[in-house]
Amino acid sequence: MFMGRRNVLLLAFSQALMLSAIVMSMALGAILGSNLAPDKGYATLPIAVMVIGTAIASIPAALLMRRFGRRAGFLTGATLGLAGSLLCALGLLQQSFALFIAGHLLLGSYQGFANYYRFAAVEATDAGHASRAIAWVIAGGVVAAFLGPQLGQWGRNWMAGSLFVGSYLAQGVLSLTALAILTQVKLKPVAVVDSDSPRSLREILAQPVLQTAIMGAAIGYAVMIMVMTATPLAILGCGLSGASVTPVIQWHVVGMFAPSFFTGSLIKRFGAPRIMQIGFALLLGHVAITLLGFEFLNFLSALFLLGVGWNFAFIGGTTLLTQTYRPSEQLKVQMINEFTVFGLVAVATLSAGWLYDRFGWITLNLTVVPFLVFALLSTSSIGWRLRLQKKPA
């Protein structure tokens, strides 16, 4: 049990470092992209490419971990993160949009590998504590809420005449620190052989619970990232100062990760579908707040609610997913889940800059409403079905 808790804590610290790097890029990527890009419509492309990198890396990450183990995969990811930070810094030095994009692709690949931290945490503990293990690892992002944006500001003027180059160099130090921590993680080999009759992939994917888990996590994440990506541009476009961006992003990230300290307990008490439903309702509440005005408090409260809604939808979806596969099927199912979730997230991120530039902030937010209503109805249906199954005949 002690070793399990130690591994969960190490994974939580590693998650905090990875997410601090990602959050910093989220806060700066669109603004710096707007300065470097040949067309303002491409401003969010660095963030979109970062998410594409996450989706692309999810498959080779799973295959590498299947062959060499979780730790080897996690160390590979952190190395990619270091290389990505250095490329971004070089891109800013040379005012090269292409290099800046390439750096963000590698940073996204880092996240693609690190997204398996939460599954590794489940494997490090017993089944009864799966939701809490997932939540505690994701809770490492609370650190990112403050460290990520502040890192961007601290490194802003480190190099005279080269704004934010120092920020990306400092970001690289986070990956180095993560590398050191991850060398101490000791996990069991991933199960690849099933003593029972193996199920076909079609049979596994045909499970309504699995479909709901993947769909719910994908929609919750895609909605969150689309809005978050465009937020810095919207804040500046509404006439607010650039100084408003950092606190809005910080409190959004607090909303994303602070609830993790109790989300696991809520899931254990009420079930994953019910918590996912609450998450989608909160995401719809975010849209309602954005329609009320363009003041700083509108952005702050709406983005905080967006973060909490994502937390419930994503942790609920991940917990629900862990209930649908056998040990020998875990990497296969996790790989499909990660690719699907971040594939949709990539589409949402690519759409964010174009939607905002062409149609504005309000239309961008209204675009997500049909998806949230669909997700809310789907999770309600699966929750009702699971409750019926538990009732005695």
Residue pairs with C-beta under 8 A, 6 or more apart in sequence:
3 124
3 186
4 124
4 125
4 126
5 125
7 120
7 121
7 124
7 185
7 186
7 187
8 121
8 124
8 125
8 133
8 136
8 137
9 136
10 181
10 182
10 184
10 185
11 117
11 118
11 120
11 121
11 124
11 137
11 140
11 185
12 121
12 136
12 137
12 139
12 140
13 140
13 181
14 74
14 78
14 114
14 117
14 140
14 178
14 181
14 182
14 185
15 114
15 117
15 118
15 137
15 138
15 140
15 141
16 140
16 141
16 142
16 143
16 144
16 147
17 143
17 174
17 175
17 177
17 178
17 181
18 77
18 78
18 81
18 110
18 111
18 114
18 117
18 174
18 175
18 178
19 140
19 141
19 143
19 144
19 148
19 253
19 257
20 143
20 144
20 147
20 148
20 151
20 171
20 174
21 81
21 85
21 107
21 110
21 148
21 171
21 174
21 175
22 50
22 107
22 110
22 111
22 144
22 148
23 141
23 144
23 145
23 147
23 148
23 149
23 249
23 253
24 148
24 149
24 151
24 152
24 167
24 171
25 46
25 47
25 50
25 88
25 104
25 107
25 171
26 47
26 148
26 228
26 229
26 249
27 148
27 149
27 152
27 232
27 245
27 246
27 249
28 152
28 164
28 167
29 44
29 46
29 47
29 50
29 104
30 43
30 44
30 46
30 47
30 229
30 230
30 232
30 233
30 353
31 43
31 232
31 233
31 236
31 242
31 245
32 46
32 92
32 100
32 164
33 42
33 43
33 44
33 45
33 46
33 47
33 97
33 100
34 40
34 43
34 233
36 91
36 92
36 95
36 96
36 97
36 100
37 43
37 45
37 97
38 97
40 357
41 353
41 354
41 357
41 358
42 97
42 353
43 233
43 353
43 357
44 229
44 230
44 233
44 349
44 350
44 352
44 353
44 356
45 101
45 350
45 353
46 100
46 101
46 104
47 104
47 229
47 349
47 352
48 229
48 346
48 349
48 350
48 352
48 353
49 101
49 104
49 105
49 108
50 104
50 105
50 107
50 108
50 111
50 349
51 108
51 225
51 342
51 345
51 346
51 349
52 105
52 108
52 346
52 349
52 350
53 104
53 105
53 106
53 107
53 108
53 109
53 111
53 112
54 108
54 109
54 111
54 112
54 115
54 338
54 342
54 345
54 346
55 108
55 112
55 338
55 339
55 342
55 343
55 345
55 346
56 108
56 109
56 112
57 77
57 80
57 108
57 109
57 110
57 111
57 112
57 113
58 112
58 115
58 335
58 338
58 339
58 342
59 335
59 338
59 339
61 73
61 76
61 77
61 112
61 113
61 115
61 116
61 335
61 338
62 116
62 331
62 332
62 334
62 335
62 338
63 335
64 72
64 73
64 76
65 72
65 73
65 116
65 190
65 331
66 190
66 192
66 331
69 187
69 189
69 190
70 116
70 120
70 123
70 185
70 187
70 190
71 182
71 183
71 185
71 186
71 187
73 113
73 116
74 113
74 114
74 116
74 117
74 120
74 182
74 185
75 179
75 182
75 183
76 113
77 109
77 110
77 111
77 112
77 113
77 114
78 110
78 113
78 114
78 175
78 176
78 178
78 179
78 182
79 175
79 179
80 106
80 107
80 109
80 110
80 113
81 106
81 107
81 110
81 172
81 174
81 175
81 178
82 172
82 175
82 176
82 179
83 106
84 103
84 104
84 105
84 106
84 107
84 108
84 109
84 110
85 103
85 107
85 168
85 169
85 171
85 172
85 174
85 175
86 103
86 168
86 169
86 172
87 99
87 100
87 102
87 103
87 106
88 99
88 100
88 103
88 104
88 107
88 168
88 171
89 103
89 165
89 168
89 169
89 172
90 96
90 99
90 103
91 97
91 98
91 99
91 100
91 101
91 102
91 103
92 100
92 162
92 163
92 164
92 165
92 168
93 159
93 162
93 165
103 168
110 175
112 338
112 342
115 338
115 342
116 334
116 338
117 137
118 133
118 134
118 137
118 138
118 318
119 322
119 330
119 334
120 185
120 187
121 133
121 134
121 136
121 137
122 130
122 133
122 134
122 322
123 187
123 188
123 190
123 330
124 133
124 187
124 188
125 132
125 133
130 319
130 322
131 263
131 264
131 267
131 268
131 272
131 315
131 319
132 264
132 265
132 268
133 264
134 264
134 315
134 318
134 319
134 322
135 260
135 261
135 262
135 263
135 264
135 267
135 315
136 260
136 261
136 264
138 257
138 260
138 311
138 314
138 315
139 257
139 258
139 260
139 261
140 257
141 253
141 256
141 257
141 260
142 253
142 254
142 257
142 258
142 260
144 253
144 257
145 250
145 251
145 252
145 253
145 254
145 256
145 257
145 258
146 250
148 249
148 253
149 245
149 246
149 249
149 250
149 253
150 246
151 167
151 170
151 171
151 174
152 164
152 167
152 246
153 167
153 246
154 166
154 167
154 170
155 164
155 165
155 166
155 167
155 168
155 169
155 170
155 171
156 163
156 164
156 166
156 167
157 163
157 166
158 165
158 166
158 167
158 169
158 170
159 165
159 166
190 330
190 331
191 327
191 328
191 330
192 328
192 331
193 328
194 326
194 327
194 328
194 329
196 326
198 328
199 326
199 329
201 332
204 210
204 324
204 325
204 329
204 332
204 333
205 211
205 336
207 324
208 382
208 385
209 320
209 323
209 324
209 382
209 386
210 321
210 324
210 325
210 333
212 273
212 320
212 378
212 379
212 381
212 382
213 272
213 317
213 318
213 320
213 321
213 324
213 337
214 317
214 321
214 336
214 337
214 340
214 341
215 375
215 378
216 276
216 280
216 313
216 316
216 317
216 320
216 375
216 378
216 379
217 313
217 314
217 317
217 318
217 321
217 337
217 341
218 317
218 340
218 341
218 344
218 345
219 280
219 313
219 344
219 371
219 372
219 374
219 375
220 276
220 279
220 280
220 283
220 309
220 310
220 312
220 313
220 314
220 317
220 375
221 310
221 313
221 314
221 341
221 342
221 344
221 345
222 344
222 345
222 347
222 348
222 371
223 283
223 306
223 310
223 348
223 368
223 371
223 372
224 256
224 283
224 306
224 307
224 309
224 310
225 345
225 348
225 349
225 352
226 348
226 349
226 351
226 352
226 355
226 364
226 367
226 368
227 286
227 303
227 306
227 352
227 364
227 365
227 368
228 249
228 252
228 303
228 306
229 349
229 352
229 353
230 352
230 353
230 355
230 356
230 361
230 364
231 245
231 248
231 249
231 252
231 299
231 303
232 245
232 249
233 353
233 356
234 299
234 356
234 361
235 242
235 244
235 245
235 248
235 299
236 242
236 245
237 356
237 361
238 294
238 361
240 296
240 299
244 296
244 299
247 300
248 296
248 299
248 300
248 303
249 303
251 300
251 303
251 304
251 307
252 303
252 304
252 306
252 307
253 307
254 304
254 307
255 303
255 304
255 305
255 306
255 307
255 308
255 310
255 311
256 307
256 308
256 310
256 311
257 307
257 311
259 308
259 311
259 312
260 311
260 315
263 275
263 311
263 312
263 315
263 316
264 315
264 319
266 275
267 275
267 315
267 316
267 319
271 383
271 386
271 387
272 316
272 317
272 319
272 320
272 323
273 316
273 320
273 379
273 380
273 382
273 383
273 386
274 383
275 312
275 315
275 316
276 312
276 313
276 316
276 317
276 320
276 375
276 379
277 376
277 379
277 380
277 383
278 312
279 308
279 309
279 310
279 311
279 312
279 313
279 314
279 316
280 309
280 313
280 372
280 375
280 376
280 379
281 309
281 376
282 305
282 306
282 308
282 309
282 312
283 305
283 306
283 309
283 310
283 313
283 368
283 372
284 369
284 372
284 373
284 376
285 305
285 309
286 302
286 303
286 305
286 306
286 309
286 365
287 365
287 366
287 368
287 369
287 372
289 298
289 301
289 302
289 305
290 298
290 302
290 361
290 362
290 365
291 362
291 365
292 298
294 361
313 375
316 379
321 333
321 334
321 337
324 333
325 332
325 333
352 364
355 363
355 364
355 367
356 364
